[in-house]
Amino acid sequence: MLSWFSQYYGIDLLATAVTFAGIWLLGNKYKVGFLCTLVGNILWLVIGLMIQSSGLLIANVGLSLLNVRGYLLWRQEQTEAKGVG
């Protein structure tokens, strides 16, 4: 009955939880949110490979790159703010 619930061994549920946690942490200005979201993207990449979905793969590669970019920009801003003060 609920075989669809465990179809991807819970990886999809874990990916969702980790991604939501990462977004919540970013919203509260915690840099670890970038890491959580990146882990979520990697888990979604695994799902994309399992189901052979090019859209899911492309989207999560792009989201991962944006995540890394956001982290680097945030780090740069904090470094500049420390130097000014």
HUBEL-V326472 format. One record per run of one state. SS is the DSSP state (2 for helix, 1 for strand, 0 for the rest). FROM is the first residue (numbers start at 0). LEN is the number of residues. If there is no record, write none. Layout:
# HUBEL-V326472
ss->SS from->FROM len->LEN
ss->SS from->FROM len->LEN
This chain:
# HUBEL-V326472
ss->0 from->0 len->2
ss->2 from->2 len->4
ss->0 from->6 len->4
ss->2 from->10 len->17
ss->0 from->27 len->4
ss->2 from->31 len->20
ss->0 from->51 len->2
ss->2 from->53 len->31
ss->0 from->84 len->1
